[in-house]
């Protein structure tokens, strides 16, 4: 398996957490709000300018990269929104918004007096941009010409691409074969570049159907199929070596 966040098919990891509440602790709502505001104020969006000091790009993909690049032992130790907090904090440090020392000092200051008021609402223009973003979103569809390499019914092999800090390819699909069920029209990008994993530029997206017994031989229920939407980078001809796929 590649990366700790795609563990499908692995055994012996203990019971599954079936918590259904979106937010378990009040502080989690603030983390969600910070992330949403960062996405809305992200520099690549064609939205009205605001007086916000946030001037870089932040997307769902950056959040995932930040959380998934945690040490695996930390990844399994922390709660869901604690991983978000770690990714967001690392991003602010990496991009020079705050130093690690300043963040530690502010954290200790809050621990010393939790009743201390946190910052309130800011400029109305920022709030308006956040609302506009929530209404319009940020589509991954791109108006660029791409040629699909495969057609419906083709048998394909899923590549074993190198993944450093983030991937959109489930580990249990690597090196497996499936059948192209749908070729989605148009071209789609991902919200950030995943490096050697190969996702970033707009490309075709396929829906591939898998026989569960191909994925988990001798350990799968009969009479159902598994479907996965996959970027073209991950889909290769069956005769391509297992560990590579031409870019």
JOHU-V971535 format. One line per field, one symbol per residue. ss: DSSP state (H for helix, E for strand, L for the rest). Layout:
BEGIN
ss = ???
END
This chain:
BEGIN
ss = LLLLLLLLLLLLLLLLLLLLLLLLLHHHHHHHHHHHHHHHLLLLLLLLLLLLLLLLLLLHHHHHHHHHLLLHHHHHHLLHHHHHHHHHHHHHHHLLLLLHHHHHHHHHHHHHLLLLLLLLLLLHHHHHHHHHHHHHLLLLEELLLLLLLLLLLLEEEELLLLLLLLLLLLHHHLLLEEEEEEELLLEELLLLLLHHHLLLLLELEEEEEEEHHHHLLLLLLLLLEEEEEEEHHHEEELLLLLLLLLL
END
